[in-house]
Amino acid sequence: MSSLRWRSRRVSLGALLLLAGLGLAAIAFVELSTVRVKRPYYEDKVLASELAFKAAEVIRNAESGENIIVDPVADPNGTGLIGDQFTIITTDRGSLTAKLTTTNPNWAAVVVDMLRSAGVESGDKVAVAYTGSMPGLNIATLAAIEIIGAKPVIISSVGASMWGANNPEFAWLDMEKLLYNRGVFHYRSAAASIGGRGDRGGNVSPEGRQIIRDIIERNDVLLIEEQTLDDAIEKRMEIYEKSIEADDRYAAYINVGGGLGSIGSAQNLVLVTPGVNRKIPIGNYPLKGAMIRFGEKGVPIINLTKITELARDYGLPIAPEPLPDIPHGDVYFENRYRLSIAIPVLLIYTALVFVAIRVDIYSVLFKK
């Protein structure tokens, strides 16, 4: 039995194949003629990334001066932003791949893009929640805020997961104070908690918790240490609210990492997705951290979690080696079609299709 094959009754198979070939050629030609153009806020993105790079250099030089050893295996780029796997102030497991990914200074451009997308302008107040787990991303976030000209109110949790800022002699607050004293940044944490389970170091030894308290004290930062996580969250909200005028409001809330004082519960990150959340979804949140409470007030949320996923979204490399130059990534550039080429190609192809159909119709109607 012969197989069935569909073929147009009016247009020959040869004409169809020819049109298909020409169509593919036209598409390829238009695609190859695209031009790479700068995305909005390109200059701010470059400046922010350069500032983040400068901050990382200051930290690296300080560590070198203090004879702090950088592990060339865990930190192949020698950034000084990667800690040890285990220390006395390590709070939880962590991904080395994610930590290495955040050492790229081009993350500052991503945060600029997110802040602008959330509607943040110069002079606006932004609430920020850091942990010690990703110092590179903390730096990138503050660099973006500084370049835009926004005014942050920062609360940090000091404990860090594996490979974060978990050196008891040079923890996140030490890095932050160094950058402030050197004039790299003009803002630092208004308060800090121990972090970890319950936001009070439930998964850190008593000695480790005391070391974190000492870190907070030596950096002259207000300690948040409440009996329950809910009380710790309330304290955070109180600090945020008292840090602005009564008639003022926050333009955005930035969460960096998975600090429980900020997110409330790890389950909440299922509903509040990575990136910009102009509105958070209505849901049954197990415990409402500061991030959820701000979101329920209508404040846009910038959620910097699930790092490898965000990196792919913005065209940044995963655990790059070496670190990429500035600028690098889709956050800076986009490919645009040249209308001066695309429109004529479309018109010519449309005309060819019309001619092919007319010729076939003519041959059918007037065949001898």
N, C-alpha and C positions, 0 to 999 in steps of 0.2 A: 504494500500500500504506500503510495507516495505521501510524503509529509506535507502538511499545510503550511503555507507561508503567506503572511499578509503583505500586500503591496498596494500602494495608492493606485486608484483607477485612472487618475488623470495625469500624475507625474511619474515619469519613468524611474526605474530603480537607479539607472545611471545618473540621472539628474539629482536624485535624493542623496546618493553617495557623494556627488560633487559638492552639493550644498553643505553636507555635513563636514566634509574636509575643509571647505572654505570657512565654515563657522568656527571650527576648532582653531584654524589659523588666525582668524580675526580675534578670537578670545586671547590666544597666546600673544598676539601683537599688542593688544591693549594692556594686558598684564605686564608685559616687559617694558612698556612705556610709562609705567607709574613713576611718580617722583616722590622722594622722601622729604617730608616737610616737618617743621618743628610744631610740636603740640602747644596748646595754650600754657602760659606761665613758664615757658622754657627757661628764661633768664633766672627766675626765682629758683627753679629746680636745680640748675647748675650751681648757683650760689649756695644753696642749702647743702648740696652734696659736697661741695668744696669745704664748707664749714664743718661738716661731719668728718671729713678726711683729716682736717686740721686737728679736731678734737681727739681723734684716734691717735694721731701722731704725738700729741701731748701726753696721752696716757702711756703709750709705748715707751716714750723717752723717760717718763717718770719711773716706770717699772725697771727699765734698764739701770737707772741711777740708784734704785733701791736694791739692785741685784736680785730682782724677782725673775725666776727662771721661766722662760716661755718654752713650752714643749713643742719642738719642731714637728712632731708627728701629729699631735692633736691640733696644733695651730700652724699649719705649713706656711702660711703667709706672714707669720710673726706679728700678728696684729696686737697681741696683748689683751685681746677682748675675749679670749677663750680661757676658762679656768681649768681646774682639775676635775677628774671624774668624781672623786670623793674627798670631802673635807668635813670638818666639824660643823660647818654651817650649811652643808648641802641638805636641801629639804626634800628632794624628790628625784625621780629618774628624769632624764632629759635626752633629747636627740642631738648628737654632735653635728649631724648634717644640718639641722635647722639652725643651730648656733653659728656654724660657719657661714651659712647663707646670710645671716644678719650682719656679718662684719663688712659687707659691701656698702660703701658710703652712698651709693646710688639709691639706697632705701630712703634717704632724705627727700629725694625727688618724688618718690611714691607718696610720702606723707604730705608733701606740698599739694600734690594732685588730690589727695583725699580731703585735706582741709578746705581747699577751694571748692571741691565738689559739695562739701557740707555747708558751704556758704560763709566760711570764716574769713573775716577781713582784718586789716590792720587795726589794732586797738581792742579787738574782741577778747573776751575772757574765755579761756578753755580750761576745763578740768582734766587733769592727767593722772593716770595710775600706772606706776612702774613696779616691776619686780627686779630682783637682782639677777634674774635668769638670762636676760638678753641685753647686756650693756650696749652692744652695738646698735640695737634698735632704739634703745633709750636715747642714745646720742643723736641718731638720725631724726628722731621725733622732735627733740628740742631744737636741733638745727633748723628744721622746717618751720617751727613756731617762731624762732628768732627772725628768720628771713622774711616771713610774712608780716611780722610785727604784731602778732597776737601776744596776749599776756597769760601765761599759764599759772595755775595753782596745782602744785605737784604733791602727791602723796605716794611714797614708795613703801614696798615691803622688802626688807633687806636680804632675807634668806634667798638662796638661789638653787635651782636644780642643777643636775650634773652639767659640767662644762660652762656654767655661767660665771658670774662674778662672785665666786665662792672662796676667795682667798681672805682669811680673817684679817690679814694685815693690809689688804687693799680691796675692800668690798665696794659695792656700787656707790654708797654714800661718800666714800673716800674719793672715788673717781669724779663724782659730781662736784664735790667741794673743790677739788683741784682745778677743774675746768672753770668753775666760778671765780676762784681766786686768781687764775691766770687771765681772766677777762675774755675767755673764749665764749662763755655763755653768761647771761645776766640773770638767770633764774636757777633756783635749786629747790629741793624738797622742803615743804612747810612742815611735814610730819612724816613719820615712818613707823611701820609695824614690824614685828619679827618675821611674819610671813609663814609659809608652810601650813600644815593642817590647823584649821580653826583660826588662821591668821595670827596664831600665838605660838608657833613652833612645836605643834603636837608631835611631829615626826622628827624632831631634833632633840639631841640629848640636853639635859639640864645645863651642862657646861657650854654647849653650843648656843643655847638660848641666852645665857649670860654674856657670852662673847658678842652676840648680836646687839644686846642692850648697850654694851660698852661701845660698839661701833656707832650706834645712834647718838650716844652721849658725847663721844669725842668729836662728832661733827655738828654738835649744837642743834640737833633736830628734835622736835617734840615727839615723844614716844607714845604710840597707840598700843596699849596692851589691856584689853578688856577680858572679862570672864567668859564671855560667849562671843561667837562670830557675829551674831545679830547686833550685839552691843558695839562691837568693833566697827561694823558697817554704819551704825548710827553715829558713832564718833567721827568717822570719815565725812559723812554728810554734814555734820555740824561744822567741821573745819572748812569744807568747801563753801558752805553758806555764809560763814562769818568772814570769808576772805574777799567778798565782793560787797558793793553797796546794796542797800535794800531794794533800790529800784533798778538794779542791774541784773543781767542774766548771763548764763553761760551759752556761748555759741556752739560748743561741741564738747563731747566727753571722749577722751582717748584712753583706751585700755591697751596696755602693752603686756602681753603674756597672760598667765592664768592665775593671778593672785586672787585668792578667795574673798578678800575684802572688797575687791572690785567686781568680780563676776558672780559671787555668791555661791554658785555650785557649778561644777564642770558640766552638768547637764544643760545649763543655760546656754552654752556655746552651740548647742544644736539649733536653737531658735535664732540666736543673734549671730549672724554669719560673719566671716572675715570681711574686712573692708568697711565701706560706708553704709550705715543703716540710718536712713533719714527718719524712719519710724521703726520701732521694734514690734514684732508681732505680739498679738494678745495670746498668752499661753499660761500654763500652770507651772510657774517657776518655783522650784523647790525652796529656794531661799533667794531673796532679791538683794543682790549686792548693789554697790553704788552705781555700777553701769546700768543695771535694770531700772533702778530708781530714777536716774537721770533720763533714761529712755522713756519712761512712763510720763515724764513731765514734758515730753515733746522735744527734748534736746537730741540733736543728731549724734549718733554713736559711731566712732571710728574704732573698730575692733581689730587689733593687730595680733591675731593668733593664726594657727595653721599656716606657718610661714612658707613652707614649700609650695602650698597651693597659691598663696598670694604672689610668690615670686614668679610662678608660671603665668599668672594672670597679667603681670606687668612686664613680662619679658626679661626678668632678671635670672641670672644663672644660679643653679643649686650648688652650694658649697664650692664656689669658684676657686680655682688655683691656676694662675695668680689672680689677684683681685682685678676686676675690670677697670678700665679708665673711666673718667668722667668727661662727657656724658656717655652712658651705655644703657640700652634697654628701650622697650616700647613706650615707656612712660615719657620719653623725650620726643620721640619721632613717630610719625605714621606715614603709610604709603597712600598717596592720593592719585586717582586717575586723572590723566590730562584730558579735559573735555575737548580740547582742540583736536585731539586724536580720536577719542572714543566716539564722539558724535558723528564725524565723517565716516568712520568705519561702520558704524551702525546703519547710517543712511545708504552707504554703498552696498552693504550686505542685504538690506531690505530690498533695494532695487534689483539685486541679482535674484533674490527669491521670487519677486514679482515677475521678472522677465522669464525665469525658468518655468513658472506656472503658465504664463501666457503662451509661451512657445509650445508647451505640451498641449494646452487646450486648443491652440490653433491647429496643431497636427492632427488632433482627434476630429475636429469639426470639418476640416477641409482636406482630409486625406483622400487620395485618389482611389 
